[in-house]
Amino acid sequence: MADLPVVLVHGIRVSGSMWSPVRSLLRSPSAAPDLPGHGSRRGLPFDMDAACDVVAECVAELGGRALVAGLSLGGYVAIATAARHPSMVAGLVAMGCTARPSAAFVHGYRLVGRLAAAGPRVADRVSAYMLRRSLPGPAGEAMVAGGVSCEVVPSVVDAVTSEDPVASLAAYPGRVWLVNGERDHFRVNERDFLRACRNGSLIRISGRGHLTVLAAPDRMAAFLDRAADAVRAG
């Protein structure tokens, strides 16, 4: 039986290149598309429908069914894609995205987004520096290899806050893994997200934060291969 493909969805303002260290170690065939407004699609308008269309098109190119995994923004997009295209998403891995943003949180992100849009070149440089500091070594370099697109932040915040990821998880019939770093502030509502899943598991990675779940690409690749195997085996 052929390996189930894995489609990996990136975080806000970076690109599919962030997954390169993990993809190089996967046994399963994989792809990591750039979402609208990011990487090779920089300048295109971002909204959730368009983002989900990119993921669905990527799954179609890999044969029509795949394990879809995403981190941060990528996790929210993966959840939305599973709800919109359940027949294409054979299984779902949603990482660092089990938070329903509070009003203060959304306001803060929108403020950052407006500042970034006002000075995108400076914002991109600062963001790249912070990403490298947060995730040193090859994993951090992969984060910024495809470019940084801070100007997209306001539209991403609007798109994410217009969705109901808990309702999307409740609508999705497939296998779900919710994965959070133990120190990730985005896991605040993880129990609500888990209860919504029809067939879900919650995994916490000890000692890791929001981005540092990618600090050990070999472990992440092995986990994704096991998840793909579990979905394929039924």
Secondary structure, DSSP 8 states (H G I E B T S, - for coil): -----EEEE--TTS-GGGGHHHHTT-SS-EE----TTSGGGTTS---HHHHHHHHHHHHHHTTS-EEEEEETHHHHHHHHHHHH-TTTEEEEEEES------HHHHHHHHHHHHHHHHSHHHHHHHHHHHHHHHS-SHHHHHHHHT---GGGHHHHHHHHHT--HHHHHHH--SEEEEEEETT-GGGTTHHHHHHH-SEEEEEEETT--TTGGGS-HHHHHHHHHHHHHHHHH-
